[in-house]
């Protein structure tokens, strides 16, 4: 019996750069050791001629089937992803952002976990600047389901650009919906509350682009409005308690207004490595006298970039 097939879901809008879209597509399709069986490419509203030509070229040259979904207007990420899910022919769906780069073994590491029974599988990621050799940060999510559920009361427990999930589980939770800038967190909360089987692969499997303005976009009034709406929804659904609601409003709401010069190091120092701290604590590998348990002990080299081990030939 052949292994269960899966679809890749990407969305593109007019603000995306064609060279980034091309690199993202190729890394998630052409360069994968386990290729998707279908690509759903959602064009979220009108795009310029250069990006339109890029999309047409990717469709024409793709080694796997591509379903191009063109939406008449730009409705935002949540509605675009819901439209893409409707076009997916397979129940296993992998997400990919249009400006990131997937490591070649990404789907080989994640898809078997969904085939084996998980509803939602995330992974770690490496933040990069100019190119994928310019690593500026690392996000390690909590791996244990109990830690994921606990963490989700205050933070998004999954790196959205890395997730692979059951389409049926996402639809059962109501899909992404339209909560701008928080649609993924709200979806994951509803999946967790509904009993979805979930796990994170701590290993980084995606290079996440953090160009100019990446941390600036994590603040401001628009994001604060979405943040407050998210917290109200979580409280209304009984996912968080009253005290947790007020804690989140103060901590997460305040985070949106601190200067970027403070927000960036706070996120990289405290939030991003939470999973690494928790995972090491569970495995018993953090010494009690470790002066800095949040720090990565050695520079991380992705699996695909490591030198091949030397194997001597028989004489």
KAMO-V722422 format. One record per pair of residues at least 4 apart in sequence whose C-alpha atoms are under 7 Angstrom apart, sorted by sequence separation. I is the first residue (numbers start at 1). J is the second residue. If there is no record, write none. Layout:
# KAMO-V722422
i->I j->J
i->I j->J
This chain:
# KAMO-V722422
i->12 j->16
i->17 j->21
i->18 j->22
i->19 j->23
i->20 j->24
i->21 j->25
i->22 j->26
i->23 j->27
i->24 j->28
i->25 j->29
i->26 j->30
i->27 j->31
i->28 j->32
i->47 j->51
i->48 j->52
i->49 j->53
i->50 j->54
i->51 j->55
i->52 j->56
i->53 j->57
i->54 j->58
i->55 j->59
i->56 j->60
i->57 j->61
i->58 j->62
i->75 j->79
i->76 j->80
i->77 j->81
i->78 j->82
i->79 j->83
i->80 j->84
i->81 j->85
i->82 j->86
i->83 j->87
i->84 j->88
i->102 j->106
i->105 j->109
i->106 j->110
i->107 j->111
i->108 j->112
i->110 j->114
i->111 j->115
i->112 j->116
i->113 j->117
i->114 j->118
i->128 j->132
i->130 j->134
i->144 j->148
i->145 j->149
i->146 j->150
i->147 j->151
i->148 j->152
i->151 j->155
i->152 j->156
i->159 j->163
i->166 j->170
i->167 j->171
i->168 j->172
i->169 j->173
i->170 j->174
i->171 j->175
i->179 j->183
i->182 j->186
i->183 j->187
i->184 j->188
i->185 j->189
i->186 j->190
i->187 j->191
i->188 j->192
i->189 j->193
i->190 j->194
i->191 j->195
i->192 j->196
i->210 j->214
i->213 j->217
i->219 j->223
i->220 j->224
i->221 j->225
i->222 j->226
i->223 j->227
i->224 j->228
i->225 j->229
i->226 j->230
i->227 j->231
i->228 j->232
i->229 j->233
i->230 j->234
i->231 j->235
i->232 j->236
i->233 j->237
i->234 j->238
i->235 j->239
i->240 j->244
i->241 j->245
i->242 j->246
i->243 j->247
i->244 j->248
i->245 j->249
i->246 j->250
i->247 j->251
i->248 j->252
i->249 j->253
i->250 j->254
i->251 j->255
i->252 j->256
i->254 j->258
i->258 j->262
i->259 j->263
i->260 j->264
i->262 j->266
i->263 j->267
i->264 j->268
i->265 j->269
i->266 j->270
i->267 j->271
i->268 j->272
i->269 j->273
i->270 j->274
i->273 j->277
i->274 j->278
i->275 j->279
i->276 j->280
i->277 j->281
i->278 j->282
i->279 j->283
i->280 j->284
i->281 j->285
i->286 j->290
i->301 j->305
i->302 j->306
i->26 j->31
i->27 j->32
i->47 j->52
i->75 j->80
i->113 j->118
i->114 j->119
i->129 j->134
i->142 j->147
i->143 j->148
i->152 j->157
i->170 j->175
i->178 j->183
i->191 j->196
i->218 j->223
i->234 j->239
i->235 j->240
i->240 j->245
i->258 j->263
i->267 j->272
i->280 j->285
i->281 j->286
i->301 j->306
i->29 j->35
i->128 j->134
i->129 j->135
i->142 j->148
i->151 j->157
i->177 j->183
i->234 j->240
i->235 j->241
i->280 j->286
i->29 j->36
i->59 j->66
i->114 j->121
i->128 j->135
i->129 j->136
i->176 j->183
i->235 j->242
i->286 j->293
i->127 j->135
i->128 j->136
i->176 j->184
i->255 j->263
i->126 j->135
i->127 j->136
i->128 j->137
i->148 j->157
i->127 j->137
i->235 j->245
i->110 j->121
i->126 j->137
i->127 j->138
i->176 j->187
i->126 j->138
i->175 j->187
i->125 j->138
i->126 j->139
i->125 j->139
i->231 j->245
i->124 j->139
i->125 j->140
i->124 j->140
i->141 j->157
i->277 j->293
i->124 j->141
i->141 j->158
i->173 j->190
i->277 j->294
i->123 j->141
i->173 j->191
i->228 j->249
i->273 j->294
i->160 j->184
i->41 j->66
i->45 j->70
i->38 j->64
i->39 j->65
i->40 j->66
i->41 j->67
i->42 j->68
i->43 j->69
i->44 j->70
i->45 j->71
i->46 j->72
i->227 j->253
i->37 j->64
i->38 j->65
i->39 j->66
i->40 j->67
i->41 j->68
i->42 j->69
i->43 j->70
i->44 j->71
i->45 j->72
i->46 j->73
i->8 j->36
i->37 j->65
i->38 j->66
i->39 j->67
i->40 j->68
i->41 j->69
i->42 j->70
i->43 j->71
i->45 j->73
i->7 j->36
i->44 j->73
i->45 j->74
i->156 j->185
i->224 j->253
i->6 j->36
i->7 j->37
i->8 j->38
i->9 j->39
i->10 j->40
i->11 j->41
i->12 j->42
i->13 j->43
i->44 j->74
i->6 j->37
i->7 j->38
i->8 j->39
i->9 j->40
i->10 j->41
i->11 j->42
i->12 j->43
i->13 j->44
i->44 j->75
i->5 j->37
i->6 j->38
i->7 j->39
i->8 j->40
i->9 j->41
i->10 j->42
i->11 j->43
i->12 j->44
i->13 j->45
i->14 j->46
i->224 j->256
i->7 j->40
i->11 j->44
i->14 j->47
i->18 j->51
i->30 j->63
i->13 j->47
i->14 j->48
i->18 j->54
i->44 j->80
i->122 j->158
i->123 j->159
i->220 j->256
i->122 j->159
i->152 j->189
i->219 j->256
i->220 j->257
i->42 j->80
i->218 j->256
i->219 j->257
i->123 j->162
i->122 j->162
i->123 j->163
i->122 j->163
i->42 j->84
i->121 j->163
i->122 j->164
i->181 j->223
i->120 j->163
i->121 j->164
i->149 j->192
i->40 j->84
i->120 j->164
i->121 j->165
i->162 j->206
i->182 j->226
i->186 j->230
i->216 j->260
i->120 j->165
i->181 j->226
i->215 j->260
i->119 j->165
i->120 j->166
i->180 j->226
i->193 j->239
i->40 j->87
i->119 j->166
i->179 j->226
i->40 j->88
i->215 j->264
i->119 j->169
i->114 j->165
i->111 j->164
i->145 j->198
i->110 j->164
i->145 j->199
i->144 j->199
i->143 j->199
i->143 j->200
i->142 j->200
i->143 j->201
i->141 j->200
i->143 j->202
i->141 j->202
i->140 j->202
i->97 j->161
i->96 j->161
i->95 j->161
i->96 j->162
i->95 j->162
i->95 j->163
i->11 j->80
i->94 j->163
i->95 j->164
i->11 j->81
i->94 j->164
i->33 j->104
i->93 j->164
i->94 j->165
i->32 j->104
i->33 j->105
i->93 j->165
i->31 j->104
i->32 j->105
i->34 j->107
i->92 j->165
i->93 j->166
i->24 j->98
i->27 j->101
i->28 j->102
i->34 j->108
i->92 j->166
i->93 j->167
i->9 j->84
i->24 j->99
i->27 j->102
i->33 j->108
i->91 j->166
i->92 j->167
i->132 j->207
i->24 j->100
i->27 j->103
i->91 j->167
i->21 j->98
i->24 j->101
i->27 j->104
i->91 j->168
i->119 j->196
i->120 j->197
i->121 j->198
i->122 j->199
i->123 j->200
i->124 j->201
i->20 j->98
i->21 j->99
i->23 j->101
i->24 j->102
i->119 j->197
i->120 j->198
i->121 j->199
i->122 j->200
i->123 j->201
i->124 j->202
i->126 j->204
i->20 j->99
i->118 j->197
i->119 j->198
i->120 j->199
i->121 j->200
i->122 j->201
i->123 j->202
i->124 j->203
i->125 j->204
i->128 j->207
i->118 j->198
i->123 j->203
i->124 j->204
i->125 j->205
i->126 j->206
i->127 j->207
i->128 j->208
i->129 j->209
i->7 j->88
i->123 j->204
i->124 j->205
i->125 j->206
i->126 j->207
i->127 j->208
i->128 j->209
i->129 j->210
i->85 j->167
i->123 j->205
i->125 j->207
i->126 j->208
i->127 j->209
i->128 j->210
i->129 j->211
i->7 j->90
i->125 j->208
i->127 j->210
i->6 j->90
i->9 j->93
i->5 j->90
i->6 j->91
i->7 j->92
i->8 j->93
i->9 j->94
i->10 j->95
i->6 j->92
i->7 j->93
i->8 j->94
i->9 j->95
i->10 j->96
i->11 j->97
i->12 j->98
i->6 j->93
i->7 j->94
i->8 j->95
i->9 j->96
i->10 j->97
i->11 j->98
i->153 j->240
i->10 j->98
i->82 j->175
i->82 j->176
i->154 j->248
i->78 j->176
i->79 j->177
i->78 j->177
i->79 j->178
i->106 j->205
i->78 j->178
i->103 j->205
i->102 j->205
i->103 j->206
i->76 j->180
i->102 j->206
i->78 j->183
i->101 j->206
i->102 j->207
i->101 j->207
i->100 j->207
i->101 j->208
i->100 j->208
i->100 j->209
i->99 j->209
i->4 j->115
i->137 j->268
i->140 j->272
i->143 j->275
i->139 j->272
i->140 j->273
i->141 j->274
i->142 j->275
i->138 j->272
i->139 j->273
i->140 j->274
i->141 j->275
i->142 j->276
i->140 j->275
i->141 j->276
i->140 j->276
i->142 j->278
i->143 j->279
i->142 j->279
